[in-house]
Amino acid sequence: MDNRFAITNYHDAAAVTKQLDELIKKPIYSIKPDALAKYEKEYYDVKCAKSKVMIEEARQVIPGGVQHNLAFNYPFPLVFTKALGAKLYDLDGNEYYDFLQAGGPTVLGSNDPVVREKVIELLNDCGPSTGLFHEYEYKLAKKIVDSFESVDMFRMLGSGTEACMAAARVARLATKKKYILKMGGAYHGWSDQLAYGIRVPGTKFTQAHGVPLYIFKDTQEFFPNDLNDLEKKLKLNQFRGGTAAVFIEPVGPESGTRPLDKDFNKNVEKLCRKYGALLVFDEVVTGFRIGMAGAQGYFGVSPDLTVFGKVIAGGYPGAGGLGGKREYMKYLGAGLQGSKTKKALVGGTMAANPLSCVAGYYTLEEIEKRNACQVAGQMGDRLTEGLQKLIKKHGLPFVAFNQGSICHLETVGTMHFSINWKKPWQIPSILSATNERKKEMEHMGAAYMAEGLVTLAGSRLYTSAAYNEEMIDDALTRFDKVFENVAIKE
C-alpha cells in the first residue's frame, strides 16, 4: 500500500470550527457593490461577450442555461472550450487558474497528455463501448483493489450517486437491517433516500424537493463530529429494525467544509462494529486525492464498503463504482452465476465502458508514478497558508483551511449553519441567513472569476499536481486584488 498522503499536518478541527462559529456571528463581508458592478461592466460584458450571447441562447433549450450545477456563475455562466493542466480557457480566449478541477477528480490536472494518448489509442482500436468485457475493466479493478486495503472487489458503475445507491442496497441485504444513517450536511448523490440532510446539517427533507416524504422513513442523519449523537441513534435503532449502514465523507460533509477530529473516523468504525452496522466511506472526492490508499489509509480505518467516483475514470464520463470486502461485494455479482445469494438491483449499460476504464487505469498509474497526491497536497498547503496571510493583511473574518489538496475559503460561512428541530422558531431565520450568504458567495465567486480564478461556489478550491509554486503565488496576487475590494455589506 502506498503510504504517501496529501495531508502534511492535519488541522485542529476544534480551532477551525471555533473560527467558523465566529464567522457566522459577524456581519457579512463581501465584494463592494461598486467593485462588483465594475467587474460586471468591464470584464463580463466586454471580455466575456461571446459567452454571454451563447448562454442567452442556451437558456432557450436548457433549463437555467447549463447542464451542471457546478457550471453556474454570477452574473452568467462562462463557456469553457479548453482545459490543460492547471489552466482553463473560455470561448472569448480568457485564461484562468482552475481550482474547480471538475469538482475534484483531476488530481493530475486537466486533460493529462499521457492519459489522453491512451484514450485516443483505445478509440482508434475499440471505440467507447461494446457492452462486452474489456481487458481494462480487470486492470482498473485490480489497480483499485491493490491500492485500498479494505477493497477486495470492485464493481464499476456510472456515477458516485449510483455507487451510493448500490451501497445502501448491499448494506440492507447483508445485514437484514433497515436504517441508513448519514452524517448531516454530507452529499451522497441525489438519489431519493440519500437526498436527506444535505448541505446543512438538520435540514432533513427540506432540501429534497420532488421526493415523497415517505421515502425518508428509513433514512436518518447525525450531527458531524458528534459521536454521542451517532451512538444515541444507533442504540435506539436496535429496537426498531437496526442500522444497516453508516455513511460518511471521511474528511467531513461537503468535502470537509465542516471539519472532523482526526480520530473521529476510527471511533465511528468502533461504533459500527458495536452495533452491527456496515461502515460506508464515500471517497468520491478523497479517493486517490488524499492518497493512493484514500482517506481510509490516512486515518487507518477499514470500511466495509467504499464509494468511488470522478477520479476512477480520470475525469472522463462514467465515473463511479463500489468497492468493499468480499463478503459484501458478493451481493453485486453480475450476470447469471447460479448462486442463491440475492443480488442488489444495479445496472448501467455504459458502466465500465472501455473508454472510462482505460482513462481511469492510466490516471491512477500516473498519479502513483508522479506522487501526484502529495504534490497536489503541497500546493494546497501553499495556497492555504497564502490565503491565511492575505486574510490577516486585510483584517477580514474569513477562514481558510485545507485537507491536503482540498482547500476551503469560507467568506460567509453558509455551509456552517445547522438546524435544531427542537427550536423550530429559528428555522425561518436560519434559512433566510443561508440564502443571503449564498448570494454573497456568488458575488465573491464572480470577483474571483474576473481575476482569472475558477473556484467551486467561491468557497472550495482543489489543487492538482499540475500546479507549481509560481502559479500558486500568482493566484494569490489575484486573491489579494479581490480582498482589497471587500467590506462589510451594508
C-alpha positions as CSV (number, residue, x, y, z in Angstrom):
1,M,0.0,0.0,0.0
2,D,1.3,3.5,-1.0
3,N,1.6,5.4,2.3
4,R,2.3,8.9,0.7
5,F,-0.5,11.2,1.6
6,A,-1.6,14.7,0.6
7,I,-2.1,15.9,4.2
8,T,1.1,17.2,5.7
9,N,-0.4,18.4,9.0
10,Y,-4.0,17.6,10.0
11,H,-5.8,20.7,11.0
12,D,-7.1,21.3,14.5
13,A,-10.8,20.7,13.8
14,A,-12.0,22.3,17.1
15,A,-10.0,25.5,16.3
16,V,-11.3,25.7,12.8
17,T,-14.9,25.1,14.0
18,K,-14.5,27.9,16.5
19,Q,-13.4,30.3,13.7
20,L,-16.4,29.3,11.6
21,D,-18.7,29.7,14.6
22,E,-17.4,33.3,15.0
23,L,-17.6,34.0,11.2
24,I,-21.4,33.4,11.1
25,K,-22.0,35.6,14.1
26,K,-20.3,38.6,12.4
27,P,-21.7,40.9,9.7
28,I,-21.3,39.7,6.2
29,Y,-18.2,40.8,4.4
30,S,-18.4,40.7,0.7
31,I,-17.2,42.4,-2.5
32,K,-18.2,46.1,-2.6
33,P,-21.2,46.8,-4.8
34,D,-19.2,49.3,-6.9
35,A,-16.4,46.8,-7.4
36,L,-18.8,44.1,-8.4
37,A,-20.5,46.5,-10.8
38,K,-17.1,47.3,-12.3
39,Y,-16.3,43.6,-12.8
40,E,-19.7,43.1,-14.5
41,K,-19.3,46.1,-16.8
42,E,-15.6,45.9,-17.7
43,Y,-15.0,42.1,-17.5
44,Y,-18.1,40.1,-18.1
45,D,-19.9,42.4,-20.6
46,V,-16.8,43.3,-22.6
47,K,-14.3,40.4,-22.2
48,C,-16.9,37.6,-22.0
49,A,-19.3,38.8,-24.7
50,K,-19.3,35.6,-26.6
51,S,-20.1,33.5,-23.5
52,K,-22.9,35.9,-22.7
53,V,-24.5,35.5,-26.1
54,M,-24.2,31.7,-26.1
55,I,-25.7,31.4,-22.6
56,E,-28.6,33.5,-23.6
57,E,-29.3,31.2,-26.5
58,A,-28.7,28.1,-24.3
59,R,-31.3,29.3,-21.8
60,Q,-33.9,28.7,-24.6
61,V,-33.2,25.0,-24.7
62,I,-31.5,24.1,-21.4
63,P,-33.2,24.8,-18.0
64,G,-31.2,27.6,-16.4
65,G,-28.8,27.6,-19.4
66,V,-26.3,25.0,-18.1
67,Q,-26.5,21.2,-17.6
68,H,-24.5,21.0,-14.3
69,N,-24.8,22.9,-11.0
70,L,-21.1,23.5,-10.9
71,A,-21.3,25.5,-14.1
72,F,-23.4,28.3,-12.7
73,N,-21.7,31.6,-12.2
74,Y,-22.9,35.1,-11.4
75,P,-23.7,37.2,-13.5
76,F,-23.9,34.4,-16.1
77,P,-22.1,31.2,-16.7
78,L,-19.0,31.3,-18.9
79,V,-18.4,28.9,-21.8
80,F,-15.1,27.0,-21.5
81,T,-13.6,25.5,-24.5
82,K,-10.1,24.3,-23.4
83,A,-8.7,22.7,-20.4
84,L,-5.0,21.8,-19.9
85,G,-3.1,21.2,-16.7
86,A,-3.8,23.9,-14.2
87,K,-5.5,26.2,-16.7
88,L,-8.9,26.7,-18.3
89,Y,-9.7,28.9,-21.4
90,D,-13.1,30.3,-22.2
91,L,-14.9,31.0,-25.6
92,D,-13.6,34.6,-25.6
93,G,-10.0,33.4,-25.1
94,N,-9.6,34.4,-21.5
95,E,-7.3,32.3,-19.3
96,Y,-8.0,31.1,-15.8
97,Y,-6.4,29.1,-13.0
98,D,-8.5,26.0,-12.5
99,F,-9.3,25.5,-8.8
100,L,-12.6,23.7,-9.6
101,Q,-10.8,20.7,-11.1
102,A,-14.1,19.3,-12.5
103,G,-15.3,19.0,-8.9
104,G,-12.2,17.2,-7.7
105,P,-11.2,14.3,-10.0
106,T,-8.3,15.8,-12.0
107,V,-5.5,15.2,-9.5
108,L,-3.0,15.2,-12.4
109,G,-4.5,18.4,-13.8
110,S,-7.0,18.6,-16.7
111,N,-6.6,16.7,-19.9
112,D,-3.3,15.0,-19.0
113,P,-1.4,14.2,-22.2
114,V,-0.3,10.7,-21.1
115,V,-3.9,9.7,-20.3
116,R,-5.2,11.4,-23.4
117,E,-2.9,9.4,-25.7
118,K,-4.1,6.1,-24.2
119,V,-7.7,7.2,-24.7
120,I,-7.0,8.0,-28.3
121,E,-5.4,4.6,-28.8
122,L,-8.5,3.0,-27.3
123,L,-10.8,4.9,-29.5
124,N,-8.8,4.0,-32.6
125,D,-8.8,0.3,-31.7
126,C,-12.1,-0.3,-30.0
127,G,-14.5,2.6,-29.6
128,P,-16.0,3.9,-26.4
129,S,-18.4,1.0,-25.7
130,T,-19.2,-2.6,-26.8
131,G,-21.4,-3.8,-23.9
132,L,-19.0,-6.7,-23.5
133,F,-16.0,-7.4,-21.3
134,H,-12.8,-5.4,-22.0
135,E,-9.3,-6.0,-20.5
136,Y,-9.2,-2.6,-18.8
137,E,-12.2,-3.5,-16.7
138,Y,-10.0,-6.0,-15.0
139,K,-6.9,-3.8,-15.0
140,L,-8.7,-0.9,-13.4
141,A,-10.4,-3.1,-10.8
142,K,-7.1,-4.7,-9.9
143,K,-5.4,-1.3,-9.5
144,I,-8.1,-0.2,-7.1
145,V,-8.0,-3.5,-5.1
146,D,-4.2,-3.3,-4.9
147,S,-4.4,0.3,-3.6
148,F,-7.1,0.1,-1.0
149,E,-6.5,-2.5,1.8
150,S,-10.2,-2.8,2.6
151,V,-11.3,-3.3,-1.0
152,D,-11.2,-7.0,-2.1
153,M,-13.5,-6.5,-5.0
154,F,-14.7,-3.6,-7.1
155,R,-17.8,-3.0,-9.3
156,M,-17.8,-0.2,-11.8
157,L,-21.0,2.0,-12.1
158,G,-21.9,5.2,-13.9
159,S,-21.5,7.7,-11.1
160,G,-21.0,8.3,-7.4
161,T,-24.7,8.7,-7.0
162,E,-25.2,5.2,-8.4
163,A,-22.5,3.8,-6.2
164,C,-24.1,5.3,-3.1
165,M,-27.5,3.8,-4.1
166,A,-25.8,0.4,-4.5
167,A,-24.0,0.7,-1.2
168,A,-27.4,1.2,0.6
169,R,-28.9,-1.8,-1.1
170,V,-25.9,-4.1,-0.4
171,A,-25.9,-3.0,3.3
172,R,-29.6,-3.9,3.7
173,L,-29.2,-7.2,2.0
174,A,-26.1,-8.1,4.0
175,T,-27.3,-7.0,7.5
176,K,-31.1,-7.6,7.1
177,K,-31.4,-4.2,8.8
178,K,-33.3,-1.2,7.5
179,Y,-32.0,2.2,8.6
180,I,-29.4,4.2,6.8
181,L,-27.6,6.8,9.0
182,K,-25.7,9.6,7.3
183,M,-23.7,12.5,8.5
184,G,-25.8,15.7,8.4
185,G,-24.8,18.0,5.6
186,A,-23.0,15.4,3.6
187,Y,-23.7,14.8,-0.1
188,H,-24.0,11.2,-1.2
189,G,-25.5,11.9,-4.6
190,W,-29.1,12.8,-5.5
191,S,-30.9,9.6,-5.2
192,D,-34.3,9.8,-3.3
193,Q,-33.3,8.3,0.0
194,L,-29.9,9.9,0.3
195,A,-31.1,13.4,-0.5
196,Y,-31.8,13.7,3.2
197,G,-30.0,16.2,5.4
198,I,-27.8,17.5,2.6
199,R,-25.6,20.6,2.7
200,V,-26.8,22.0,6.0
201,P,-27.0,19.6,9.0
202,G,-30.5,19.2,10.3
203,T,-32.3,20.1,7.1
204,K,-33.8,16.6,6.9
205,F,-36.2,16.5,3.9
206,T,-36.5,20.3,3.4
207,Q,-33.9,20.4,0.5
208,A,-35.2,17.3,-1.3
209,H,-37.9,18.9,-3.5
210,G,-39.8,16.4,-5.6
211,V,-39.1,13.4,-3.2
212,P,-42.2,12.0,-1.4
213,L,-41.7,12.2,2.4
214,Y,-42.4,8.5,3.0
215,I,-39.1,7.7,1.1
216,F,-37.2,9.1,4.1
217,K,-38.8,6.9,6.8
218,D,-35.7,4.7,7.0
219,T,-33.0,7.4,6.5
220,Q,-31.6,9.4,9.4
221,E,-28.8,12.0,10.0
222,F,-26.4,12.5,12.8
223,F,-24.5,15.7,13.6
224,P,-21.0,15.9,12.2
225,N,-18.2,15.2,14.6
226,D,-20.7,14.2,17.3
227,L,-20.1,10.6,18.4
228,N,-22.7,10.8,21.2
229,D,-25.4,11.8,18.7
230,L,-24.4,8.9,16.4
231,E,-24.4,6.3,19.2
232,K,-27.7,7.6,20.5
233,K,-29.3,6.9,17.1
234,L,-27.5,3.5,16.7
235,K,-28.7,2.4,20.1
236,L,-32.3,3.5,19.5
237,N,-32.4,1.8,16.1
238,Q,-31.6,-1.6,17.7
239,F,-35.2,-1.7,18.9
240,R,-36.9,-0.8,15.7
241,G,-35.2,-2.6,12.8
242,G,-31.5,-1.9,13.2
243,T,-29.0,0.2,11.3
244,A,-27.8,-1.3,8.0
245,A,-25.1,1.3,7.3
246,V,-23.5,4.5,8.4
247,F,-22.4,6.7,5.5
248,I,-19.7,9.3,6.0
249,E,-17.5,11.6,4.0
250,P,-14.2,10.9,5.8
251,V,-12.9,14.5,5.9
252,G,-16.3,15.9,6.8
253,P,-19.5,16.8,5.0
254,E,-19.2,18.6,1.6
255,S,-15.6,17.5,1.2
256,G,-14.6,18.7,4.7
257,T,-16.4,22.0,4.7
258,R,-17.4,21.2,8.3
259,P,-14.1,19.6,9.6
260,L,-13.8,16.5,11.7
261,D,-11.4,15.5,14.5
262,K,-8.6,13.3,13.3
263,D,-9.8,10.3,15.4
264,F,-13.5,10.7,14.5
265,N,-13.5,8.1,11.7
266,K,-11.8,5.5,13.9
267,N,-14.4,6.0,16.6
268,V,-17.2,5.8,14.1
269,E,-15.7,2.5,12.9
270,K,-15.8,1.2,16.5
271,L,-19.5,2.2,16.9
272,C,-20.4,0.4,13.7
273,R,-18.7,-2.8,14.9
274,K,-20.5,-2.4,18.3
275,Y,-24.0,-2.1,16.7
276,G,-23.6,-4.3,13.7
277,A,-23.8,-1.6,11.0
278,L,-21.7,-1.5,7.9
279,L,-19.4,1.4,7.6
280,V,-19.6,3.1,4.2
281,F,-16.8,5.6,3.2
282,D,-17.8,8.0,0.5
283,E,-14.4,8.6,-1.2
284,V,-15.8,10.2,-4.3
285,V,-13.5,13.2,-3.7
286,T,-10.9,11.8,-1.2
287,G,-10.2,8.6,-3.1
288,F,-6.9,9.0,-4.9
289,R,-6.8,12.6,-3.8
290,I,-5.8,12.2,-0.2
291,G,-3.6,9.4,-1.2
292,M,-3.4,6.2,-3.3
293,A,-4.9,4.4,-0.3
294,G,-7.6,7.0,0.1
295,A,-8.7,8.8,3.3
296,Q,-9.2,5.4,4.9
297,G,-5.5,4.7,4.5
298,Y,-4.6,8.1,6.1
299,F,-7.0,7.6,9.0
300,G,-6.2,3.9,9.5
301,V,-9.8,2.8,9.1
302,S,-11.2,-0.3,7.4
303,P,-14.7,0.5,6.0
304,D,-16.9,-2.4,4.8
305,L,-17.8,-0.6,1.6
306,T,-16.1,2.3,-0.3
307,V,-17.8,4.6,-2.8
308,F,-15.7,5.8,-5.7
309,G,-16.4,8.4,-8.3
310,K,-14.8,11.0,-10.5
311,V,-11.1,10.1,-10.5
312,I,-11.5,6.4,-11.3
313,A,-12.4,7.4,-14.8
314,G,-9.7,10.1,-14.9
315,G,-12.1,12.9,-15.3
316,Y,-13.8,11.1,-18.3
317,P,-17.5,10.2,-18.2
318,G,-18.8,7.0,-16.4
319,A,-17.0,7.8,-13.2
320,G,-18.4,5.7,-10.3
321,G,-18.0,2.4,-8.5
322,L,-18.4,0.5,-5.3
323,G,-15.6,-1.5,-3.7
324,G,-15.5,-3.5,-0.5
325,K,-14.9,-6.6,1.4
326,R,-15.6,-9.9,-0.4
327,E,-18.4,-11.0,1.9
328,Y,-20.4,-7.9,1.0
329,M,-19.4,-7.5,-2.6
330,K,-20.9,-10.9,-3.4
331,Y,-24.3,-9.1,-3.5
332,L,-23.2,-7.2,-6.6
333,G,-22.3,-10.2,-8.8
334,A,-23.3,-9.5,-12.4
335,G,-24.6,-12.0,-14.9
336,L,-26.1,-15.5,-14.5
337,Q,-24.0,-17.1,-11.8
338,G,-26.2,-19.8,-10.4
339,S,-25.7,-18.5,-6.9
340,K,-28.7,-18.5,-4.5
341,T,-27.4,-15.2,-3.0
342,K,-29.9,-12.4,-3.6
343,K,-28.3,-9.7,-5.7
344,A,-28.7,-6.0,-5.2
345,L,-30.5,-4.4,-8.1
346,V,-28.0,-2.4,-10.0
347,G,-27.4,-1.7,-13.7
348,G,-25.9,0.6,-16.3
349,T,-25.3,-0.2,-19.9
350,M,-22.5,2.4,-20.1
351,A,-20.9,1.4,-16.8
352,A,-17.3,0.1,-17.1
353,N,-17.1,1.1,-20.8
354,P,-13.6,0.7,-22.3
355,L,-13.1,4.5,-22.6
356,S,-13.7,5.1,-18.9
357,C,-11.7,2.1,-17.7
358,V,-8.6,2.8,-19.8
359,A,-8.7,6.5,-18.7
360,G,-9.1,5.5,-15.1
361,Y,-6.4,2.9,-15.2
362,Y,-3.7,5.2,-16.7
363,T,-4.8,8.1,-14.5
364,L,-4.2,6.0,-11.3
365,E,-0.9,4.7,-12.7
366,E,0.3,8.2,-13.4
367,I,-0.9,9.6,-10.0
368,E,1.2,6.9,-8.3
369,K,4.2,7.3,-10.6
370,R,4.3,11.1,-10.2
371,N,3.4,11.1,-6.4
372,A,0.6,13.4,-7.6
373,C,-1.5,13.3,-4.4
374,Q,1.4,14.6,-2.3
375,V,2.4,17.2,-4.8
376,A,-1.1,18.5,-5.1
377,G,-1.3,18.5,-1.3
378,Q,1.8,20.6,-1.0
379,M,0.3,23.1,-3.4
380,G,-2.8,23.1,-1.3
381,D,-0.7,23.9,1.8
382,R,0.9,26.8,0.0
383,L,-2.4,28.2,-1.3
384,T,-4.0,27.9,2.2
385,E,-1.1,29.5,4.0
386,G,-1.0,32.3,1.5
387,L,-4.8,32.9,1.9
388,Q,-4.4,33.0,5.6
389,K,-1.8,35.7,5.3
390,L,-4.0,37.7,3.0
391,I,-6.9,37.4,5.4
392,K,-4.8,38.8,8.2
393,K,-3.3,41.5,5.9
394,H,-6.8,42.8,5.1
395,G,-8.3,42.3,8.6
396,L,-11.1,40.1,7.3
397,P,-13.0,37.5,9.3
398,F,-12.6,34.9,6.5
399,V,-11.5,31.3,7.4
400,A,-9.0,29.3,5.2
401,F,-8.1,25.7,5.9
402,N,-7.4,22.6,4.0
403,Q,-7.2,18.8,3.9
404,G,-4.3,18.4,1.6
405,S,-5.4,19.5,-1.9
406,I,-9.0,20.1,-0.7
407,C,-8.9,23.8,0.2
408,H,-11.6,25.9,1.8
409,L,-12.0,29.7,1.8
410,E,-15.0,30.5,3.9
411,T,-16.0,34.1,3.5
412,V,-19.6,34.0,4.7
413,G,-19.9,30.5,6.3
414,T,-23.1,29.5,4.5
415,M,-22.4,25.8,5.0
416,H,-21.6,26.2,8.7
417,F,-25.2,26.8,9.7
418,S,-27.3,24.0,11.2
419,I,-30.9,23.5,12.1
420,N,-32.1,22.4,15.5
421,W,-35.6,21.0,15.2
422,K,-36.1,21.4,19.0
423,K,-36.1,25.1,18.3
424,P,-38.4,25.3,15.2
425,W,-38.9,29.0,15.6
426,Q,-35.3,29.5,14.5
427,I,-35.6,27.7,11.2
428,P,-37.0,30.5,9.1
429,S,-34.3,32.9,10.2
430,I,-31.6,30.3,9.5
431,L,-32.9,29.6,6.0
432,S,-33.1,33.3,5.3
433,A,-29.5,33.8,6.6
434,T,-28.1,31.0,4.4
435,N,-29.9,32.3,1.3
436,E,-28.5,35.8,1.9
437,R,-25.0,34.4,2.4
438,K,-25.2,32.1,-0.6
439,K,-25.9,35.2,-2.7
440,E,-22.8,36.8,-1.4
441,M,-20.8,33.7,-2.1
442,E,-21.9,34.0,-5.7
443,H,-20.7,37.7,-5.8
444,M,-17.3,36.7,-4.4
445,G,-17.1,33.9,-6.9
446,A,-17.8,36.4,-9.7
447,A,-14.9,38.6,-8.5
448,Y,-12.6,35.6,-8.3
449,M,-13.6,34.6,-11.9
450,A,-13.0,38.1,-13.2
451,E,-9.5,37.9,-11.8
452,G,-8.9,34.6,-13.5
453,L,-9.7,32.2,-10.7
454,V,-12.2,29.4,-11.2
455,T,-13.5,28.1,-7.8
456,L,-16.3,25.9,-6.6
457,A,-19.0,28.2,-5.4
458,G,-16.4,30.8,-4.4
459,S,-15.6,28.7,-1.2
460,R,-13.8,25.5,-2.2
461,L,-10.6,25.1,-4.2
462,Y,-8.9,21.9,-5.4
463,T,-5.2,22.0,-6.3
464,S,-3.6,19.4,-8.6
465,A,-0.2,18.2,-9.4
466,A,-0.2,20.4,-12.5
467,Y,0.4,23.5,-10.2
468,N,3.8,24.8,-9.2
469,E,4.8,27.3,-6.6
470,E,4.9,30.2,-9.1
471,M,1.4,29.5,-10.2
472,I,0.1,29.4,-6.7
473,D,1.9,32.7,-5.8
474,D,0.4,34.3,-9.0
475,A,-3.1,33.1,-8.0
476,L,-2.6,34.6,-4.5
477,T,-1.8,38.0,-6.0
478,R,-5.2,37.8,-7.7
479,F,-7.0,36.9,-4.5
480,D,-5.2,39.9,-3.0
481,K,-6.9,42.2,-5.6
482,V,-10.3,40.8,-4.7
483,F,-9.7,41.1,-0.9
484,E,-8.8,44.8,-1.4
485,N,-12.3,45.4,-2.5
486,V,-14.1,43.6,0.3
487,A,-16.1,45.5,3.0
488,I,-19.0,44.9,5.4
489,K,-22.2,44.5,3.5
490,E,-24.5,47.5,4.1
